[in-house]
Amino acid sequence: MSVKETRLFCFKLVILVMAVLAIMRSGRINLLKETSHWENINYIDIMPKLNRDKVDFNDRTLVSIVQKYYAQPPSVLPYNLSNPEIRNPSPGQTKFIDEYLNQKRNGFYIDCGAFDGEHLSNSLFLERYRNWTGILIEPNPTIYRLLRQKHRKAYSLNACLSTKQYPSLETFYTGRVPVLGKVVDDRYKKKNSAEKLIEVQCFPLYTILLAIGQTDIDYFSLDVEGAERGVLDTIPWDKLNIKMFSIEYNKWDGGKPDLKRYMETKGYDFVKEIVGVSTAPDFIFEKRKL
């Protein structure tokens, strides 16, 4: 290769390298702009649009927002319980679940209607004495603050479970007795005092579980004061492995027989009725073994 050809080759090589660097620099700037844009977005501004658009329960933006802003991680602080001497505050569900699962350790639970994380809790014993973890879901912000003060060793979420496969903002009745708070419709709002009504953000269960990376659940305690069927209807049963349920039945349309039939169609067998507890009358179901 002549000197002239060598110089021409080197010149072309330099031009090529400069072009590649320019492209890389441009892409990096765009990436930084995009990252900065997402970091500066206020999730409170995004949620109304996601609610309005009725995005799917596995929408990436929705899952990311729940993961980053709503799901609070387990506490690393010592428990701060009001009555630590009470080993099992559950009205019967946990005792049965614990015995039925042969004192299983290191399980995972969903506790929806978690209240303050201690009073009548169906998950606290499993957490304290069987080393379980899970997620505590409580929509009432006042009660949720009390829950956070307990320093539970589980994720927690100040939201309600949606009865649709998309997020929504709903009206929540805090109630004369806080443990009986519930999501209400427009007809209910017209009949009751506005001072006991607040707006709460609701998410599909599947969205929440994707956000915390958990699809294998040993026990799901569902107590949502009449919205149980709507919540269950949102579950993609082929994508989640939920082994046992306790479900409050006294507000289920169709009563006990209909709840049993419903769960049978989902692949679950009735195993126990928790009786003698007016605040939490539950049926317990187990996933049918193939």
C-alpha positions as CSV (number, residue, x, y, z in Angstrom):
1,M,0.0,0.0,0.0
2,S,1.4,3.4,-1.0
3,V,1.8,6.3,1.4
4,K,-1.1,8.1,-0.3
5,E,-3.4,5.0,0.1
6,T,-2.3,4.6,3.7
7,R,-3.2,8.2,4.5
8,L,-6.6,7.9,2.8
9,F,-7.3,4.7,4.7
10,C,-6.4,6.4,8.0
11,F,-8.5,9.4,7.2
12,K,-11.5,7.2,6.4
13,L,-11.0,5.2,9.7
14,V,-10.9,8.4,11.7
15,I,-14.1,9.6,10.1
16,L,-15.8,6.3,10.8
17,V,-14.7,6.3,14.5
18,M,-15.9,9.9,14.9
19,A,-19.3,9.0,13.4
20,V,-19.7,6.0,15.7
21,L,-18.8,8.1,18.7
22,A,-21.3,10.8,17.7
23,I,-24.0,8.2,17.4
24,M,-23.2,6.7,20.8
25,R,-23.1,10.1,22.4
26,S,-26.4,11.0,20.9
27,G,-28.0,7.8,22.1
28,R,-26.5,8.3,25.6
29,I,-27.9,11.8,25.7
30,N,-31.3,10.6,24.7
31,L,-31.1,7.8,27.3
32,L,-30.2,10.3,30.0
33,K,-33.0,12.6,29.0
34,E,-35.5,9.7,29.1
35,T,-34.2,8.5,32.5
36,S,-34.3,12.1,33.9
37,H,-37.8,12.5,32.5
38,W,-39.1,9.4,34.4
39,E,-37.3,10.3,37.6
40,N,-38.9,13.7,37.6
41,I,-42.4,12.5,36.9
42,N,-44.8,12.8,39.8
43,Y,-46.6,9.4,40.1
44,I,-49.6,11.3,41.5
45,D,-49.9,13.0,38.1
46,I,-49.7,9.7,36.2
47,M,-52.2,7.6,38.2
48,P,-55.3,9.6,37.0
49,K,-54.4,8.9,33.4
50,L,-53.8,5.2,34.1
51,N,-57.1,5.0,35.9
52,R,-58.9,6.8,33.1
53,D,-57.3,4.7,30.4
54,K,-58.1,1.5,32.4
55,V,-54.7,0.1,31.6
56,D,-54.3,-3.7,31.8
57,F,-53.3,-5.2,35.2
58,N,-49.9,-6.1,33.8
59,D,-49.1,-2.7,32.2
60,R,-45.4,-2.0,32.7
61,T,-45.9,1.6,33.8
62,L,-48.6,0.6,36.3
63,V,-46.5,-2.2,37.8
64,S,-43.4,0.1,38.0
65,I,-45.4,2.8,39.9
66,V,-46.8,0.3,42.4
67,Q,-43.3,-1.2,42.9
68,K,-41.6,2.2,43.4
69,Y,-44.2,4.3,45.2
70,Y,-46.9,2.1,46.8
71,A,-45.4,-1.1,48.0
72,Q,-43.6,-0.5,51.2
73,P,-40.8,-3.0,52.0
74,P,-40.7,-5.1,55.2
75,S,-39.5,-3.4,58.3
76,V,-36.1,-4.2,59.8
77,L,-37.0,-2.7,63.1
78,P,-38.1,-4.7,66.2
79,Y,-41.9,-5.3,66.4
80,N,-43.8,-2.5,68.1
81,L,-47.0,-4.4,69.0
82,S,-49.7,-3.2,71.4
83,N,-50.1,-6.7,72.9
84,P,-47.0,-8.7,72.2
85,E,-48.0,-11.3,74.7
86,I,-50.9,-12.4,72.5
87,R,-49.3,-15.0,70.3
88,N,-52.1,-15.4,67.9
89,P,-54.7,-12.6,67.5
90,S,-56.5,-14.4,64.7
91,P,-60.1,-15.5,65.5
92,G,-59.4,-19.1,64.3
93,Q,-58.2,-19.0,60.7
94,T,-54.5,-19.0,61.5
95,K,-54.7,-21.8,64.0
96,F,-56.4,-24.0,61.5
97,I,-54.0,-23.0,58.6
98,D,-51.0,-23.6,60.8
99,E,-52.1,-27.0,61.8
100,Y,-53.3,-28.0,58.3
101,L,-50.0,-27.1,56.8
102,N,-48.1,-28.9,59.6
103,Q,-46.5,-25.8,61.0
104,K,-45.0,-24.8,57.6
105,R,-42.1,-22.4,57.8
106,N,-41.0,-19.6,55.5
107,G,-44.3,-19.3,53.7
108,F,-45.9,-16.3,51.9
109,Y,-49.2,-14.8,52.6
110,I,-51.6,-12.1,51.3
111,D,-53.5,-10.4,54.1
112,C,-56.2,-8.1,52.5
113,G,-58.2,-6.2,55.0
114,A,-55.1,-6.2,57.2
115,F,-56.4,-3.4,59.5
116,D,-53.7,-2.2,61.9
117,G,-51.5,-5.3,61.4
118,E,-52.3,-6.7,64.8
119,H,-56.0,-6.7,65.8
120,L,-57.6,-9.9,64.6
121,S,-54.6,-10.4,62.3
122,N,-54.6,-13.7,60.3
123,S,-51.0,-13.3,59.4
124,L,-49.1,-12.1,62.5
125,F,-48.6,-15.5,64.1
126,L,-47.3,-17.0,60.9
127,E,-44.9,-14.1,60.6
128,R,-43.6,-14.1,64.2
129,Y,-43.5,-17.8,64.9
130,R,-43.2,-19.5,61.5
131,N,-40.9,-17.0,59.7
132,W,-43.5,-16.2,57.0
133,T,-43.5,-13.0,55.1
134,G,-46.1,-11.5,52.7
135,I,-48.1,-8.4,51.9
136,L,-50.5,-6.5,54.1
137,I,-53.1,-4.5,52.2
138,E,-55.1,-1.8,54.0
139,P,-57.0,1.0,52.2
140,N,-57.8,3.3,55.2
141,P,-54.9,5.7,55.5
142,T,-55.5,6.4,59.2
143,I,-55.4,2.7,60.0
144,Y,-52.5,2.1,57.6
145,R,-50.4,4.5,59.6
146,L,-51.0,2.4,62.7
147,L,-50.1,-0.7,60.7
148,R,-46.8,0.8,59.6
149,Q,-46.0,1.5,63.3
150,K,-46.1,-2.2,64.1
151,H,-43.0,-2.8,62.1
152,R,-44.3,-5.9,60.3
153,K,-41.8,-8.1,58.4
154,A,-43.8,-7.9,55.2
155,Y,-44.6,-5.6,52.3
156,S,-47.5,-3.3,53.0
157,L,-49.8,-1.3,50.7
158,N,-52.1,1.6,51.5
159,A,-54.6,0.8,48.7
160,C,-57.6,-1.4,48.0
161,L,-57.9,-4.4,45.8
162,S,-59.7,-3.6,42.5
163,T,-62.8,-5.5,41.4
164,K,-61.7,-4.9,37.8
165,Q,-58.6,-5.9,35.9
166,Y,-57.4,-2.3,35.8
167,P,-56.7,0.4,38.4
168,S,-59.3,2.8,39.7
169,L,-60.0,5.5,42.2
170,E,-62.8,4.5,44.5
171,T,-64.9,5.8,47.4
172,F,-64.1,4.2,50.7
173,Y,-66.5,4.4,53.7
174,T,-64.3,4.5,56.9
175,G,-67.3,3.4,58.9
176,R,-68.4,3.9,62.5
177,V,-66.3,0.8,63.3
178,P,-63.0,1.2,61.4
179,V,-62.5,-2.6,61.1
180,L,-65.7,-2.7,58.9
181,G,-64.6,0.0,56.4
182,K,-65.4,-0.8,52.7
183,V,-65.5,0.5,49.2
184,V,-68.9,1.8,48.3
185,D,-70.9,2.8,45.2
186,D,-72.7,6.0,44.2
187,R,-76.0,4.8,45.8
188,Y,-74.3,4.3,49.1
189,K,-72.6,7.7,49.0
190,K,-76.0,9.5,48.7
191,K,-77.3,7.8,51.8
192,N,-74.3,8.4,54.1
193,S,-72.4,11.2,55.7
194,A,-69.7,12.6,53.4
195,E,-67.3,13.0,56.4
196,K,-66.9,9.3,56.6
197,L,-66.1,9.0,52.8
198,I,-62.6,9.2,51.4
199,E,-61.1,8.4,48.0
200,V,-58.7,5.5,47.8
201,Q,-56.6,4.1,45.0
202,C,-57.4,0.5,44.0
203,F,-55.1,-1.9,42.1
204,P,-55.7,-5.4,40.8
205,L,-54.1,-8.1,42.9
206,Y,-52.1,-9.4,40.0
207,T,-50.5,-5.9,39.5
208,I,-49.4,-5.8,43.2
209,L,-47.9,-9.3,43.0
210,L,-46.0,-8.5,39.9
211,A,-44.7,-5.4,41.6
212,I,-43.2,-7.4,44.5
213,G,-42.2,-10.3,42.3
214,Q,-44.3,-12.9,44.0
215,T,-46.7,-15.3,42.2
216,D,-46.5,-18.3,44.6
217,I,-48.8,-17.8,47.6
218,D,-49.3,-20.2,50.5
219,Y,-52.3,-18.4,52.1
220,F,-54.6,-15.6,51.1
221,S,-56.8,-14.0,53.7
222,L,-59.5,-12.1,52.0
223,D,-61.8,-9.8,54.0
224,V,-63.1,-6.9,52.0
225,E,-66.6,-6.4,53.4
226,G,-68.6,-7.6,50.3
227,A,-66.2,-7.1,47.5
228,E,-64.7,-10.6,47.7
229,R,-66.2,-11.9,44.5
230,G,-65.2,-8.9,42.5
231,V,-61.6,-9.3,43.7
232,L,-61.5,-13.0,43.0
233,D,-62.9,-12.3,39.5
234,T,-59.8,-10.3,38.6
235,I,-57.4,-13.2,39.4
236,P,-55.6,-14.8,36.4
237,W,-55.8,-18.3,37.9
238,D,-53.4,-19.7,35.4
239,K,-50.7,-17.2,36.4
240,L,-50.9,-17.5,40.2
241,N,-50.4,-20.4,42.5
242,I,-52.5,-19.7,45.6
243,K,-52.6,-22.8,47.8
244,M,-55.1,-21.8,50.5
245,F,-57.8,-19.2,51.0
246,S,-59.9,-17.9,53.9
247,I,-62.8,-15.9,52.5
248,E,-65.4,-14.0,54.5
249,Y,-68.8,-15.4,53.4
250,N,-71.5,-13.4,55.2
251,K,-71.7,-10.7,52.5
252,W,-71.3,-13.0,49.5
253,D,-74.3,-12.8,47.2
254,G,-75.9,-16.2,47.1
255,G,-74.6,-17.1,50.5
256,K,-72.5,-20.1,51.5
257,P,-73.6,-22.6,48.8
258,D,-72.8,-20.1,46.0
259,L,-69.3,-19.3,47.4
260,K,-68.5,-23.0,47.6
261,R,-69.7,-23.5,44.0
262,Y,-67.7,-20.5,42.8
263,M,-64.4,-21.8,44.4
264,E,-65.0,-25.3,43.0
265,T,-65.0,-23.8,39.5
266,K,-61.7,-22.2,40.2
267,G,-60.2,-25.6,41.4
268,Y,-60.6,-25.3,45.1
269,D,-62.1,-27.6,47.7
270,F,-63.9,-26.5,50.8
271,V,-62.1,-27.7,54.0
272,K,-63.3,-25.7,57.0
273,E,-65.8,-23.1,58.3
274,I,-64.7,-20.7,61.0
275,V,-67.7,-20.4,63.2
276,G,-68.5,-18.4,66.3
277,V,-66.8,-15.3,65.1
278,S,-69.2,-12.5,64.1
279,T,-66.5,-10.2,62.8
280,A,-64.8,-12.7,60.6
281,P,-67.0,-15.7,59.5
282,D,-64.8,-17.4,56.9
283,F,-64.7,-20.5,54.7
284,I,-61.3,-22.0,54.2
285,F,-60.4,-23.5,50.8
286,E,-57.5,-25.6,49.5
287,K,-56.3,-25.8,46.0
288,R,-57.3,-29.1,44.5
289,K,-54.4,-31.5,44.0
290,L,-54.0,-32.8,40.5
